[in-house]
Amino acid sequence: MKRFIQGEDRNQVTLLPEMLDDYITENNPVRVIDVYVDNLNLGELGFNGVEPEITGRPAYHPAVLLKLYIYGYFNRLQSTRRLEIETQRNIELMWLTCRLMPDFKTIARFRKENGRAIRNVCKQFVVLCRELGLFAQAIVAIDGSKFKAVNSRDNCYTQSKIKFRMKLVEDSINQYLTALDVVDKQESSAPPGKAVKIKDKLDELKLKMQRLQELEEQIQTAPDKQILLTDPDARFMATSKSGAGMIAYNVQSAVDTQNHLIVAHEVTNIPNDRGQLSSMATQARSAIGADGEFTVLADKGYFKGEDILACHEAGMTPYAPKPLTSNNKANGLFDKRDFIYDADRNEYRCPAGQSLPYRFTNIEQGKTLHAYWSSNCQSCAIKQQCTPSKTRRVRRWEHEAVLEDMQERLDTVQNAMLIRKQTVEHPFGTIKSWMGATHFLTKSLDRVSTEMSLHVLAYNLKRVIQIMGAKNLMQAMTA
C-alpha cells in the first residue's frame, strides 16, 4: 500500500490522554448542552425526582437523562435503544453522563413521565434567546406541516373504508359458501378435510365482519368520523388536491424572520390551518416579549376573518392573502374584487358604473353580513358578464375594512409571502430530514408534543451555536 496515507499499527502501544475531558474540544456542542442543563432549575420546570427518595434504590438524576435526550435529538438519535448503545461506546456521551449507562426502558420512562417539563425546557431556551436579543425585529412567519404518525393507513377506518371492507368480506363469505356447496355435492370425490378448512375460513370471516360492524358503530359516535387503532390521536390528513394523504399530526410553528429560530410551536390533530393564526400569533408574541408593533406572516391557508380581526384588536399586524373561493373569474364573470366600496355612502360601485345601495343585514354562521344590490341589473348592457341571476348581490362583513386594510398592506409589501416562505419552510424541511422516513416514534398527542419539543430545542440550539459560537453561548448562559 505505497503512496497512501498510512494508519497506526493496531498492536502499537499508545499513551492515551489521562482525562476523559481531554477528548472533548472547547467548542464541542456537547459542552453547550452540559452548561445549559446545569443552569436550569429542574424543580421549577416540573421534573420528577429532583429530590432523591430516602429509601429504595438510588435513581438517575433528571439532569443526566435530560442531557442524554438533548444530545440524542441534537445528533439524530431519537431511539431509546440507540441511546442506550451510544452511552456504552460514544466518548462524548461518556463525558456528558460521566460514564453512566442507563438502559432504554429507563430512558423511555423519563420522557413519558416528564413530558410537560421537557416542553418547558424548550420554552426556556426561547426565553434565553430573547434575553440574548435575538428577536429584535418582532416579525414572525407562521405555517403548518404534516408529520407522519406511527399509525398506518391500514389501521385507519372511515365510513367509506368500513363499507368497502365489509363488501369485500361479504363477497369472500359468498365465495366460500358456494365452495362449501360444491364440496357437499362432491362428497365422495372431494379431498378429505376440505370442508373443515372452508368452515374455518368462514368462521374467521364472520369474526372479521363482526369486528367491522363494531367499528362502524364507533365511527358513528366519533366527532370526525375516524377510528385509528394504533394511535387514536392521529388523523388522516390530505396532502394534495387529489385527496392523497397520510396518517399524521399537523405541527404549527412560528419562526422569527431575523435568525430563523422557532419561537413557538404546537402539535395538533386538526387537518387544516384555518383558525390557528390568532392562537399561534399570540404564543409567538408572548415568547419573544414584543410589547410594541408585532408583524405576523402567514399563507392563504390561515385566512379567516375572525382570526385576522382578533390579531388586529390585539395590536398585531397580520399578512395573509385571501384565497379565491369564488368560481366567477373562472367562469368569465366579475367577482367581488371588481366592485368598489364607498364607505361614505355605504354602497358599492359595479363595473358598469351603477351603484349598489345597502339593503338589509343578516347573520350567517355567527357573522353579521350587509347585503347590497342594484335595481338596474335587468337593463344592464354587461349583465351577462356579471351574473346569470336577476340581480347581482354583494355581501359585506361588518369588519370587512380590517380585511381590506390587510390586502392593501399585501399589495404594498409584495415580497411578504416570499419572506414567509424563506423563513418558515426551511426549519420544517430540516427537522423532517433529521427524523427520517418514520418521523414521530411515539403515540398520543401529549407524547408526540414532547417529542416535537425535543426536535425544536435541538434545532434552535444548533442555530444559536451557529450564530454566536459555542464559547460565547456558554458564557452568556453562565453570566
SEKE-177427 format. One record per residue (C-alpha): residue number from 1; x, y, z. Coordinates in steps of 0.05 Angstrom, whole numbers, always signed. Last residue first. Layout:
N
<sedren NUM; xx X; yy Y; zz Z>
...
***
This chain:
479
<sedren 479; xx -470; yy +704; zz +662>
<sedren 478; xx -469; yy +627; zz +658>
<sedren 477; xx -513; yy +621; zz +597>
<sedren 476; xx -480; yy +680; zz +562>
<sedren 475; xx -411; yy +650; zz +572>
<sedren 474; xx -435; yy +584; zz +544>
<sedren 473; xx -464; yy +619; zz +483>
<sedren 472; xx -399; yy +658; zz +471>
<sedren 471; xx -358; yy +594; zz +473>
<sedren 470; xx -405; yy +554; zz +427>
<sedren 469; xx -409; yy +606; zz +373>
<sedren 468; xx -460; yy +662; zz +368>
<sedren 467; xx -499; yy +649; zz +304>
<sedren 466; xx -481; yy +576; zz +290>
<sedren 465; xx -488; yy +559; zz +364>
<sedren 464; xx -556; yy +595; zz +363>
<sedren 463; xx -579; yy +555; zz +303>
<sedren 462; xx -557; yy +488; zz +332>
<sedren 461; xx -593; yy +501; zz +397>
<sedren 460; xx -656; yy +523; zz +360>
<sedren 459; xx -658; yy +458; zz +320>
<sedren 458; xx -644; yy +414; zz +382>
<sedren 457; xx -698; yy +450; zz +421>
<sedren 456; xx -747; yy +442; zz +363>
<sedren 455; xx -733; yy +368; zz +358>
<sedren 454; xx -741; yy +359; zz +434>
<sedren 453; xx -806; yy +398; zz +431>
<sedren 452; xx -831; yy +352; zz +376>
<sedren 451; xx -820; yy +291; zz +420>
<sedren 450; xx -858; yy +324; zz +478>
<sedren 449; xx -916; yy +342; zz +432>
<sedren 448; xx -916; yy +270; zz +406>
<sedren 447; xx -922; yy +247; zz +478>
<sedren 446; xx -983; yy +290; zz +492>
<sedren 445; xx -1018; yy +278; zz +425>
<sedren 444; xx -1015; yy +202; zz +431>
<sedren 443; xx -961; yy +155; zz +404>
<sedren 442; xx -885; yy +160; zz +399>
<sedren 441; xx -835; yy +150; zz +342>
<sedren 440; xx -853; yy +211; zz +301>
<sedren 439; xx -820; yy +219; zz +232>
<sedren 438; xx -814; yy +149; zz +201>
<sedren 437; xx -777; yy +170; zz +138>
<sedren 436; xx -720; yy +206; zz +174>
<sedren 435; xx -728; yy +250; zz +235>
<sedren 434; xx -667; yy +293; zz +219>
<sedren 433; xx -693; yy +306; zz +148>
<sedren 432; xx -761; yy +324; zz +177>
<sedren 431; xx -728; yy +374; zz +223>
<sedren 430; xx -691; yy +407; zz +166>
<sedren 429; xx -751; yy +411; zz +120>
<sedren 428; xx -794; yy +442; zz +174>
<sedren 427; xx -740; yy +492; zz +193>
<sedren 426; xx -732; yy +513; zz +120>
<sedren 425; xx -806; yy +526; zz +105>
<sedren 424; xx -814; yy +581; zz +158>
<sedren 423; xx -767; yy +635; zz +136>
<sedren 422; xx -759; yy +631; zz +60>
<sedren 421; xx -834; yy +621; zz +52>
<sedren 420; xx -853; yy +679; zz +97>
<sedren 419; xx -802; yy +725; zz +63>
<sedren 418; xx -832; yy +707; zz -4>
<sedren 417; xx -902; yy +720; zz +22>
<sedren 416; xx -882; yy +790; zz +45>
<sedren 415; xx -846; yy +806; zz -21>
<sedren 414; xx -902; yy +850; zz -48>
<sedren 413; xx -904; yy +896; zz +12>
<sedren 412; xx -952; yy +948; zz -16>
<sedren 411; xx -1003; yy +899; zz -45>
<sedren 410; xx -1001; yy +859; zz +19>
<sedren 409; xx -1011; yy +922; zz +60>
<sedren 408; xx -1072; yy +940; zz +18>
<sedren 407; xx -1099; yy +870; zz +29>
<sedren 406; xx -1092; yy +879; zz +104>
<sedren 405; xx -1131; yy +944; zz +101>
<sedren 404; xx -1186; yy +909; zz +62>
<sedren 403; xx -1190; yy +853; zz +113>
<sedren 402; xx -1198; yy +903; zz +170>
<sedren 401; xx -1250; yy +942; zz +129>
<sedren 400; xx -1292; yy +879; zz +123>
<sedren 399; xx -1309; yy +882; zz +197>
<sedren 398; xx -1385; yy +884; zz +186>
<sedren 397; xx -1378; yy +831; zz +132>
<sedren 396; xx -1401; yy +853; zz +63>
<sedren 395; xx -1447; yy +816; zz +16>
<sedren 394; xx -1455; yy +833; zz -58>
<sedren 393; xx -1518; yy +815; zz -96>
<sedren 392; xx -1521; yy +814; zz -172>
<sedren 391; xx -1593; yy +817; zz -195>
<sedren 390; xx -1638; yy +772; zz -238>
<sedren 389; xx -1589; yy +715; zz -235>
<sedren 388; xx -1540; yy +695; zz -291>
<sedren 387; xx -1489; yy +744; zz -262>
<sedren 386; xx -1436; yy +795; zz -283>
<sedren 385; xx -1411; yy +784; zz -354>
<sedren 384; xx -1482; yy +770; zz -379>
<sedren 383; xx -1504; yy +835; zz -345>
<sedren 382; xx -1459; yy +877; zz -390>
<sedren 381; xx -1512; yy +921; zz -421>
<sedren 380; xx -1551; yy +930; zz -356>
<sedren 379; xx -1627; yy +932; zz -364>
<sedren 378; xx -1642; yy +875; zz -316>
<sedren 377; xx -1588; yy +897; zz -267>
<sedren 376; xx -1620; yy +965; zz -254>
<sedren 375; xx -1649; yy +951; zz -185>
<sedren 374; xx -1580; yy +948; zz -153>
<sedren 373; xx -1553; yy +904; zz -98>
<sedren 372; xx -1522; yy +907; zz -28>
<sedren 371; xx -1527; yy +859; zz +31>
<sedren 370; xx -1494; yy +870; zz +100>
<sedren 369; xx -1467; yy +810; zz +137>
<sedren 368; xx -1461; yy +799; zz +213>
<sedren 367; xx -1422; yy +734; zz +224>
<sedren 366; xx -1445; yy +679; zz +272>
<sedren 365; xx -1454; yy +627; zz +217>
<sedren 364; xx -1497; yy +676; zz +178>
<sedren 363; xx -1528; yy +738; zz +210>
<sedren 362; xx -1570; yy +786; zz +169>
<sedren 361; xx -1568; yy +859; zz +148>
<sedren 360; xx -1610; yy +894; zz +94>
<sedren 359; xx -1610; yy +934; zz +30>
<sedren 358; xx -1547; yy +978; zz +24>
<sedren 357; xx -1540; yy +1012; zz -43>
<sedren 356; xx -1508; yy +981; zz -106>
<sedren 355; xx -1489; yy +1040; zz -150>
<sedren 354; xx -1482; yy +1032; zz -225>
<sedren 353; xx -1416; yy +1046; zz -260>
<sedren 352; xx -1418; yy +984; zz -305>
<sedren 351; xx -1361; yy +953; zz -265>
<sedren 350; xx -1404; yy +958; zz -201>
<sedren 349; xx -1400; yy +1013; zz -148>
<sedren 348; xx -1416; yy +990; zz -78>
<sedren 347; xx -1453; yy +1028; zz -23>
<sedren 346; xx -1444; yy +1057; zz +46>
<sedren 345; xx -1443; yy +1129; zz +21>
<sedren 344; xx -1380; yy +1149; zz +59>
<sedren 343; xx -1351; yy +1079; zz +56>
<sedren 342; xx -1355; yy +1073; zz -20>
<sedren 341; xx -1339; yy +1001; zz -38>
<sedren 340; xx -1313; yy +985; zz -108>
<sedren 339; xx -1338; yy +921; zz -142>
<sedren 338; xx -1287; yy +885; zz -186>
<sedren 337; xx -1258; yy +849; zz -125>
<sedren 336; xx -1326; yy +815; zz -114>
<sedren 335; xx -1321; yy +775; zz -178>
<sedren 334; xx -1339; yy +793; zz -249>
<sedren 333; xx -1356; yy +733; zz -293>
<sedren 332; xx -1314; yy +692; zz -342>
<sedren 331; xx -1330; yy +625; zz -310>
<sedren 330; xx -1260; yy +620; zz -279>
<sedren 329; xx -1269; yy +690; zz -251>
<sedren 328; xx -1337; yy +673; zz -221>
<sedren 327; xx -1313; yy +609; zz -189>
<sedren 326; xx -1309; yy +640; zz -119>
<sedren 325; xx -1261; yy +612; zz -66>
<sedren 324; xx -1201; yy +655; zz -86>
<sedren 323; xx -1158; yy +651; zz -23>
<sedren 322; xx -1146; yy +716; zz +14>
<sedren 321; xx -1073; yy +732; zz +27>
<sedren 320; xx -1049; yy +731; zz +100>
<sedren 319; xx -1008; yy +788; zz +129>
<sedren 318; xx -1025; yy +804; zz +202>
<sedren 317; xx -1006; yy +866; zz +242>
<sedren 316; xx -1014; yy +855; zz +316>
<sedren 315; xx -1047; yy +903; zz +365>
<sedren 314; xx -1093; yy +852; zz +398>
<sedren 313; xx -1153; yy +880; zz +361>
<sedren 312; xx -1118; yy +868; zz +294>
<sedren 311; xx -1098; yy +797; zz +313>
<sedren 310; xx -1170; yy +782; zz +333>
<sedren 309; xx -1196; yy +813; zz +268>
<sedren 308; xx -1149; yy +768; zz +228>
<sedren 307; xx -1173; yy +708; zz +267>
<sedren 306; xx -1247; yy +724; zz +257>
<sedren 305; xx -1237; yy +737; zz +182>
<sedren 304; xx -1203; yy +671; zz +168>
<sedren 303; xx -1142; yy +666; zz +123>
<sedren 302; xx -1094; yy +615; zz +152>
<sedren 301; xx -1090; yy +572; zz +88>
<sedren 300; xx -1075; yy +636; zz +50>
<sedren 299; xx -1003; yy +637; zz +76>
<sedren 298; xx -979; yy +671; zz +140>
<sedren 297; xx -936; yy +730; zz +161>
<sedren 296; xx -946; yy +761; zz +230>
<sedren 295; xx -919; yy +830; zz +249>
<sedren 294; xx -913; yy +857; zz +320>
<sedren 293; xx -910; yy +930; zz +339>
<sedren 292; xx -900; yy +944; zz +412>
<sedren 291; xx -894; yy +899; zz +473>
<sedren 290; xx -858; yy +841; zz +438>
<sedren 289; xx -835; yy +791; zz +491>
<sedren 288; xx -808; yy +739; zz +442>
<sedren 287; xx -849; yy +683; zz +471>
<sedren 286; xx -911; yy +725; zz +485>
<sedren 285; xx -914; yy +748; zz +413>
<sedren 284; xx -904; yy +677; zz +388>
<sedren 283; xx -960; yy +649; zz +431>
<sedren 282; xx -1007; yy +705; zz +410>
<sedren 281; xx -990; yy +694; zz +336>
<sedren 280; xx -1001; yy +619; zz +343>
<sedren 279; xx -1070; yy +628; zz +374>
<sedren 278; xx -1092; yy +682; zz +325>
<sedren 277; xx -1070; yy +644; zz +263>
<sedren 276; xx -1095; yy +574; zz +281>
<sedren 275; xx -1168; yy +580; zz +258>
<sedren 274; xx -1155; yy +555; zz +189>
<sedren 273; xx -1092; yy +512; zz +186>
<sedren 272; xx -1122; yy +446; zz +163>
<sedren 271; xx -1122; yy +373; zz +187>
<sedren 270; xx -1132; yy +387; zz +262>
<sedren 269; xx -1091; yy +336; zz +300>
<sedren 268; xx -1048; yy +390; zz +333>
<sedren 267; xx -975; yy +397; zz +354>
<sedren 266; xx -957; yy +468; zz +375>
<sedren 265; xx -897; yy +511; zz +362>
<sedren 264; xx -869; yy +578; zz +386>
<sedren 263; xx -804; yy +617; zz +376>
<sedren 262; xx -773; yy +573; zz +324>
<sedren 261; xx -709; yy +610; zz +306>
<sedren 260; xx -698; yy +636; zz +236>
<sedren 259; xx -648; yy +690; zz +258>
<sedren 258; xx -684; yy +752; zz +234>
<sedren 257; xx -750; yy +726; zz +206>
<sedren 256; xx -774; yy +695; zz +271>
<sedren 255; xx -807; yy +627; zz +263>
<sedren 254; xx -877; yy +609; zz +287>
<sedren 253; xx -894; yy +535; zz +283>
<sedren 252; xx -956; yy +491; zz +275>
<sedren 251; xx -949; yy +416; zz +270>
<sedren 250; xx -1008; yy +379; zz +238>
<sedren 249; xx -1004; yy +306; zz +260>
<sedren 248; xx -1004; yy +249; zz +211>
<sedren 247; xx -1037; yy +190; zz +178>
<sedren 246; xx -1024; yy +204; zz +105>
<sedren 245; xx -1055; yy +238; zz +44>
<sedren 244; xx -1080; yy +233; zz -26>
<sedren 243; xx -1144; yy +272; zz -36>
<sedren 242; xx -1128; yy +296; zz -107>
<sedren 241; xx -1118; yy +367; zz -80>
<sedren 240; xx -1056; yy +344; zz -42>
<sedren 239; xx -1033; yy +327; zz +28>
<sedren 238; xx -1099; yy +303; zz +57>
<sedren 237; xx -1096; yy +287; zz +131>
<sedren 236; xx -1116; yy +222; zz +164>
<sedren 235; xx -1114; yy +234; zz +239>
<sedren 234; xx -1071; yy +217; zz +299>
<sedren 233; xx -1100; yy +218; zz +369>
<sedren 232; xx -1123; yy +145; zz +369>
<sedren 231; xx -1052; yy +119; zz +353>
<sedren 230; xx -1053; yy +45; zz +335>
<sedren 229; xx -1128; yy +33; zz +323>
<sedren 228; xx -1149; yy +97; zz +288>
<sedren 227; xx -1223; yy +110; zz +282>
<sedren 226; xx -1249; yy +168; zz +241>
<sedren 225; xx -1318; yy +200; zz +235>
<sedren 224; xx -1294; yy +269; zz +257>
<sedren 223; xx -1333; yy +271; zz +323>
<sedren 222; xx -1333; yy +195; zz +332>
<sedren 221; xx -1403; yy +169; zz +350>
<sedren 220; xx -1419; yy +139; zz +282>
<sedren 219; xx -1347; yy +114; zz +277>
<sedren 218; xx -1357; yy +70; zz +338>
<sedren 217; xx -1417; yy +36; zz +307>
<sedren 216; xx -1378; yy +21; zz +243>
<sedren 215; xx -1320; yy -6; zz +285>
<sedren 214; xx -1368; yy -56; zz +317>
<sedren 213; xx -1393; yy -77; zz +249>
<sedren 212; xx -1322; yy -85; zz +225>
<sedren 211; xx -1307; yy -131; zz +284>
<sedren 210; xx -1368; yy -173; zz +269>
<sedren 209; xx -1347; yy -179; zz +196>
<sedren 208; xx -1278; yy -202; zz +218>
<sedren 207; xx -1309; yy -254; zz +264>
<sedren 206; xx -1353; yy -278; zz +206>
<sedren 205; xx -1292; yy -281; zz +161>
<sedren 204; xx -1254; yy -324; zz +210>
<sedren 203; xx -1313; yy -372; zz +219>
<sedren 202; xx -1320; yy -377; zz +143>
<sedren 201; xx -1246; yy -395; zz +137>
<sedren 200; xx -1255; yy -450; zz +189>
<sedren 199; xx -1315; yy -476; zz +151>
<sedren 198; xx -1274; yy -479; zz +87>
<sedren 197; xx -1219; yy -517; zz +122>
<sedren 196; xx -1268; yy -567; zz +151>
<sedren 195; xx -1299; yy -578; zz +82>
<sedren 194; xx -1230; yy -592; zz +53>
<sedren 193; xx -1214; yy -644; zz +106>
<sedren 192; xx -1211; yy -702; zz +58>
<sedren 191; xx -1206; yy -683; zz -16>
<sedren 190; xx -1274; yy -684; zz -52>
<sedren 189; xx -1292; yy -745; zz -93>
<sedren 188; xx -1344; yy -776; zz -46>
<sedren 187; xx -1375; yy -713; zz -20>
<sedren 186; xx -1380; yy -680; zz -88>
<sedren 185; xx -1447; yy -646; zz -73>
<sedren 184; xx -1423; yy -624; zz -4>
<sedren 183; xx -1357; yy -598; zz -33>
<sedren 182; xx -1396; yy -557; zz -85>
<sedren 181; xx -1440; yy -528; zz -30>
<sedren 180; xx -1378; yy -509; zz +11>
<sedren 179; xx -1348; yy -474; zz -50>
<sedren 178; xx -1411; yy -432; zz -57>
<sedren 177; xx -1408; yy -415; zz +17>
<sedren 176; xx -1334; yy -397; zz +9>
<sedren 175; xx -1350; yy -349; zz -48>
<sedren 174; xx -1408; yy -318; zz -10>
<sedren 173; xx -1363; yy -306; zz +51>
<sedren 172; xx -1310; yy -274; zz +6>
<sedren 171; xx -1361; yy -227; zz -24>
<sedren 170; xx -1385; yy -206; zz +45>
<sedren 169; xx -1313; yy -194; zz +68>
<sedren 168; xx -1300; yy -150; zz +8>
<sedren 167; xx -1365; yy -111; zz +18>
<sedren 166; xx -1349; yy -102; zz +92>
<sedren 165; xx -1281; yy -74; zz +74>
<sedren 164; xx -1312; yy -23; zz +26>
<sedren 163; xx -1365; yy -3; zz +76>
<sedren 162; xx -1312; yy +6; zz +130>
<sedren 161; xx -1270; yy +48; zz +83>
<sedren 160; xx -1328; yy +93; zz +66>
<sedren 159; xx -1344; yy +105; zz +139>
<sedren 158; xx -1272; yy +117; zz +159>
<sedren 157; xx -1221; yy +69; zz +187>
<sedren 156; xx -1146; yy +79; zz +199>
<sedren 155; xx -1107; yy +15; zz +215>
<sedren 154; xx -1089; yy +2; zz +142>
<sedren 153; xx -1065; yy +74; zz +135>
<sedren 152; xx -1011; yy +62; zz +186>
<sedren 151; xx -1009; yy +94; zz +256>
<sedren 150; xx -939; yy +116; zz +279>
<sedren 149; xx -952; yy +188; zz +257>
<sedren 148; xx -924; yy +224; zz +197>
<sedren 147; xx -913; yy +299; zz +203>
<sedren 146; xx -959; yy +347; zz +165>
<sedren 145; xx -936; yy +419; zz +163>
<sedren 144; xx -963; yy +484; zz +190>
<sedren 143; xx -940; yy +556; zz +178>
<sedren 142; xx -927; yy +621; zz +214>
<sedren 141; xx -875; yy +674; zz +198>
<sedren 140; xx -852; yy +720; zz +253>
<sedren 139; xx -833; yy +794; zz +256>
<sedren 138; xx -812; yy +826; zz +322>
<sedren 137; xx -746; yy +852; zz +291>
<sedren 136; xx -702; yy +847; zz +354>
<sedren 135; xx -713; yy +773; zz +368>
<sedren 134; xx -641; yy +750; zz +381>
<sedren 133; xx -630; yy +799; zz +439>
<sedren 132; xx -594; yy +750; zz +485>
<sedren 131; xx -652; yy +754; zz +535>
<sedren 130; xx -699; yy +732; zz +479>
<sedren 129; xx -654; yy +673; zz +463>
<sedren 128; xx -655; yy +653; zz +536>
<sedren 127; xx -732; yy +656; zz +536>
<sedren 126; xx -732; yy +612; zz +475>
<sedren 125; xx -688; yy +563; zz +513>
<sedren 124; xx -739; yy +563; zz +570>
<sedren 123; xx -794; yy +544; zz +521>
<sedren 122; xx -755; yy +481; zz +502>
<sedren 121; xx -743; yy +465; zz +575>
<sedren 120; xx -818; yy +474; zz +588>
<sedren 119; xx -833; yy +421; zz +536>
<sedren 118; xx -787; yy +374; zz +575>
<sedren 117; xx -826; yy +390; zz +639>
<sedren 116; xx -892; yy +375; zz +606>
<sedren 115; xx -867; yy +307; zz +581>
<sedren 114; xx -834; yy +285; zz +646>
<sedren 113; xx -865; yy +216; zz +658>
<sedren 112; xx -860; yy +190; zz +586>
<sedren 111; xx -792; yy +221; zz +572>
<sedren 110; xx -763; yy +190; zz +635>
<sedren 109; xx -796; yy +123; zz +622>
<sedren 108; xx -761; yy +119; zz +554>
<sedren 107; xx -692; yy +129; zz +584>
<sedren 106; xx -705; yy +79; zz +640>
<sedren 105; xx -730; yy +28; zz +590>
<sedren 104; xx -670; yy +40; zz +544>
<sedren 103; xx -619; yy +23; zz +598>
<sedren 102; xx -580; yy +76; zz +635>
<sedren 101; xx -504; yy +79; zz +623>
<sedren 100; xx -469; yy +130; zz +668>
<sedren 99; xx -399; yy +144; zz +644>
<sedren 98; xx -399; yy +217; zz +670>
<sedren 97; xx -464; yy +229; zz +630>
<sedren 96; xx -434; yy +283; zz +584>
<sedren 95; xx -364; yy +253; zz +582>
<sedren 94; xx -388; yy +183; zz +566>
<sedren 93; xx -437; yy +214; zz +517>
<sedren 92; xx -380; yy +248; zz +481>
<sedren 91; xx -339; yy +184; zz +482>
<sedren 90; xx -394; yy +144; zz +449>
<sedren 89; xx -387; yy +69; zz +462>
<sedren 88; xx -431; yy +49; zz +521>
<sedren 87; xx -475; yy +111; zz +523>
<sedren 86; xx -486; yy +102; zz +448>
<sedren 85; xx -519; yy +34; zz +458>
<sedren 84; xx -570; yy +62; zz +507>
<sedren 83; xx -584; yy +120; zz +460>
<sedren 82; xx -596; yy +71; zz +404>
<sedren 81; xx -647; yy +34; zz +446>
<sedren 80; xx -681; yy +100; zz +464>
<sedren 79; xx -689; yy +117; zz +391>
<sedren 78; xx -684; yy +191; zz +374>
<sedren 77; xx -610; yy +193; zz +355>
<sedren 76; xx -607; yy +249; zz +304>
<sedren 75; xx -546; yy +284; zz +336>
<sedren 74; xx -583; yy +341; zz +371>
<sedren 73; xx -640; yy +294; zz +385>
<sedren 72; xx -594; yy +247; zz +422>
<sedren 71; xx -554; yy +303; zz +457>
<sedren 70; xx -619; yy +333; zz +483>
<sedren 69; xx -642; yy +264; zz +507>
<sedren 68; xx -578; yy +248; zz +543>
<sedren 67; xx -574; yy +316; zz +575>
<sedren 66; xx -646; yy +306; zz +601>
<sedren 65; xx -626; yy +237; zz +627>
<sedren 64; xx -568; yy +264; zz +667>
<sedren 63; xx -606; yy +325; zz +692>
<sedren 62; xx -663; yy +281; zz +717>
<sedren 61; xx -615; yy +249; zz +768>
<sedren 60; xx -612; yy +174; zz +759>
<sedren 59; xx -645; yy +135; zz +815>
<sedren 58; xx -618; yy +107; zz +881>
<sedren 57; xx -651; yy +41; zz +902>
<sedren 56; xx -701; yy +48; zz +958>
<sedren 55; xx -706; yy +95; zz +1017>
<sedren 54; xx -698; yy +170; zz +1028>
<sedren 53; xx -722; yy +187; zz +957>
<sedren 52; xx -680; yy +236; zz +918>
<sedren 51; xx -702; yy +309; zz +906>
<sedren 50; xx -703; yy +324; zz +832>
<sedren 49; xx -743; yy +260; zz +822>
<sedren 48; xx -797; yy +288; zz +777>
<sedren 47; xx -785; yy +348; zz +732>
<sedren 46; xx -833; yy +407; zz +735>
<sedren 45; xx -794; yy +466; zz +707>
<sedren 44; xx -787; yy +494; zz +778>
<sedren 43; xx -753; yy +430; zz +801>
<sedren 42; xx -707; yy +428; zz +741>
<sedren 41; xx -678; yy +497; zz +755>
<sedren 40; xx -635; yy +502; zz +693>
<sedren 39; xx -562; yy +524; zz +694>
<sedren 38; xx -535; yy +453; zz +693>
<sedren 37; xx -578; yy +437; zz +632>
<sedren 36; xx -549; yy +494; zz +591>
<sedren 35; xx -477; yy +481; zz +612>
<sedren 34; xx -479; yy +407; zz +593>
<sedren 33; xx -514; yy +421; zz +527>
<sedren 32; xx -463; yy +474; zz +509>
<sedren 31; xx -406; yy +426; zz +527>
<sedren 30; xx -436; yy +375; zz +479>
<sedren 29; xx -432; yy +428; zz +425>
<sedren 28; xx -355; yy +419; zz +422>
<sedren 27; xx -320; yy +486; zz +421>
<sedren 26; xx -272; yy +471; zz +478>
<sedren 25; xx -254; yy +403; zz +449>
<sedren 24; xx -276; yy +339; zz +484>
<sedren 23; xx -223; yy +283; zz +486>
<sedren 22; xx -183; yy +318; zz +541>
<sedren 21; xx -244; yy +314; zz +587>
<sedren 20; xx -236; yy +239; zz +591>
<sedren 19; xx -172; yy +250; zz +629>
<sedren 18; xx -104; yy +218; zz +624>
<sedren 17; xx -100; yy +223; zz +549>
<sedren 16; xx -80; yy +157; zz +517>
<sedren 15; xx -7; yy +134; zz +512>
<sedren 14; xx -3; yy +85; zz +455>
<sedren 13; xx +24; yy +13; zz +450>
<sedren 12; xx +26; yy -8; zz +377>
<sedren 11; xx -13; yy -72; zz +362>
<sedren 10; xx -64; yy -36; zz +319>
<sedren 9; xx -7; yy -7; zz +277>
<sedren 8; xx -23; yy +65; zz +260>
<sedren 7; xx -54; yy +87; zz +195>
<sedren 6; xx -18; yy +101; zz +129>
<sedren 5; xx -37; yy +155; zz +80>
<sedren 4; xx -26; yy +123; zz +12>
<sedren 3; xx +36; yy +124; zz -35>
<sedren 2; xx +51; yy +51; zz -22>
<sedren 1; xx +0; yy +0; zz +0>
***
